[in-house]
Amino acid sequence: MQFDDALRNQIERRLGSFELHRAIPGAHRVAAVAVAIAEEGEGARLAGIAAPGAWSREAALILTRRAVHLRHHPDQWALPGGRVDAGESAEAAALRELGEEVGLDLEPSAVLGRLDDFITRSGFVITPVVVWAGPARTLVANPAEVASIHRIPVSEFMRDDAPMLDREDESEELVLRMPVGDTWIAAPTAAVLYQFRELCIAGRATRVAHFEQPLFARR
């Protein structure tokens, strides 16, 4: 899946025609994450995904592993993101967090649109903002928040075994995971990735707000 204008136009068009479901924050804290599409570059460096020997122009998403010393969700997979400041839009927050977490500074024109809000068990309403990140050849992890940065090919999220759905405890809803390499990513991040895959790539209007999170991700 090549990182080119045709892909950008497709994603922007599908986001523009999608009827968003917005959540009312209520007592929840408001956050935004960046679904940043970049070139794969030197690879995802994950078990089961071989890194190419040269720079690849295949489309990829930028994900991080959270620093192990963080109080909330240490060492978990995440999209760059964080709280939306007072008076700040979700788009501005997502771009700011990209700069703070992985050293990627983008203009507002890089924003392609939004996905549905997702309410987490840990007390946040997350707004996913889809961003065209360009080649993003130089990314630098902020050690205060990020243990490592990964460019995961969009094609990896199109696997036939995705999503992984099962049930935990007495929840009425299924837990959603997205496989990558020989491991997997849990909701809420996995839910955002799945909706991106379904809507932006496959062209299927799919809702994900009902999916449950694994027990360890609910804290």
N, C-alpha and C positions, 0 to 999 in steps of 0.2 A: 504494500500500500504506500504509494509514493507521496512524499510531502511536497505538494504542488498547489497551484492556484485552483485547479479543478476540485481538489479535496476541500480547500478553504471555502470555496463558493458553495459546495454541497452542504457543508456543515452550517454555514451562516444561513443558507436558505431554509434548511430544515428547522433550525432553531427559531427563525423568524416566523414560521407558519405554525409553530407548536403553541397550544394553549397551556400556559403555565399554571401549575397549582402552587399558590402561595400559602404559607402558614402564618397564623397570627401568633406572634411570639409569646404573649401573655407573660408568665413568670420566667420563661426561658431566656437565656442569653442569646444574642444574635452573633452569628459568625458567617464567614464566607471562605470558600476554598477555590483555588484556581485549577481548572482542568486545562492544563497547558499543553498544547500540541507543538512539538518541536521535531527536529530531525533526530533520528536514532543515534547518530554520531558513532561513538566507539562501542556502543552496545549496552545492554541491560546489566551484564555482569551478575546474572542470577544462575543458580544451579538449574541445569536443564535448558538454559538459553545461551547458546554460544555467541560470544562477542565477535563481530566481524573484525577482520584484520585492518580494514581501512574505514574511513568515514562513510557512514551509510546515510542516504537521503530517504530512507523509509520513515514514514510517520511514526512518532512515538509519543507517549505521555510521560510527563515528568512527575515522578513520585519520590517520596523520601521515607527513610526510617527515622522515627523520632529518637532523640537522644535518650540514653538509658537513665540519665539522672533526672528527667522531668517527673514532676509530681503526678501528672495525669497522662495515662496511656503511653508509658515509656516503651521504646523499642518497637512500637507498632507501625505498620504501614500507614502512610498519610499522603494526602494531597497538600501542597503548600497552602496555608491558610491560617486564620485566627479570628479573633473577635473584631467586630465592626465597631469602630470608634463613634462617639456621639457626632452626629452631623455628617457622617461618612456614608457613601453608598456601598453596596456589596461589591460593585465593580472596582471602586477605588480601593477597598480593603483587600480584595484579591490581588490586585496589582502591587499594592504596598507589601503584602506578605511574600509575594514572589521575590521582590527585591531584598527583603529582610532575611528570608530563609535560604535562598539559593543564589542570591546575587544577580538576579535577572531583572533589569529595569526596562519596562515596556511602556509605550504610549497608550492612552485610552483607546485609540483606534485599533488596538490589537484585540479588543473585546469583541467576540462574535455573538454572544447571547448568554442566556441562563438556562439551567435545568431546574426541575422542581425543587422546592425547599424540602429538607429532610429533618425531622425532629429526632434527636438522639436521646437515648436513655440517660445520658450524662448531663442533660439539661440545656442543650443548645438547639437553636433552629439554624441549620446550615443552608446557605444559598450557594450552589455551585455556579461559578462563572467560567464559561468556556473562552479560552484565550488562544490566539495564534501567536506562538512564541518565536517564530523564525528559527534560524539554525541553532541559536542558543549554544554557540560553540564553547563558551566559558561559563561554567556554573561553579559556584563556590559555596560549600555548606557552612552555615552559621553554627558553630559548635555549641552555642547556647541552646539550640533547638533541634539541630539536625545531625544525626549520626552518619548518614550517607545519602547520596542522590542517585536515582536510577532512571534511566530512559527506557521505558518498556514499550516495545513495538505495539502499535494499535492492533496488529494482526494477532498478537498473543491473547487479546481479550475477545477475539472472535472464535476461539477454540470451541469444538463441539461439546466438550465436557463442561462448558460454562453456561449458566452459573451452577454452582454446587448448592443444593437446597437440602436442608435437614431440619430436625426439630430438637430444641433443647428445653429442659424443664417442662413446665405446664403451659407454655405459651401457645396461643392459638395460631400464631403466624410462623411461617418457616424462616429459619436463619439463612441468609444469603452470603455466600463466599464466591470470590472470583479466583480461579487458579492462575498462577503465573509460574512458569518453570516447574520445579518440583515442589512448590509451596503454594500458599493461597493468601488472599487478602480478605479481611472481614468487613462486614458492614459496620459503620455507615460508608466508609470509603468504597467498599465493593458495590454498594447500591448505586452510588454516583457513577462509578465506572460502567456498571451494567446499563444504566439508563443512557449514558453517552454512547455506548456500543449500539444499543437498540435504535435510538432515535437518530443520532448523527451519522452513523455508519450504515446500519441496516435499513434505516428509513421506516422503522416501526414505532409508532407512538406508544410508549410503554411507561407505566407508573411503577414506582418502587417504594413509595413512602410506607407501605404496609409491611415491608419485610422487617424481620426481627434482627437484633444484633446478638453475637455470641455472648455468653455470660461474662467473659473477661473484658469485653469492650463496653460493658454497661456502667462501669464505675466512673 
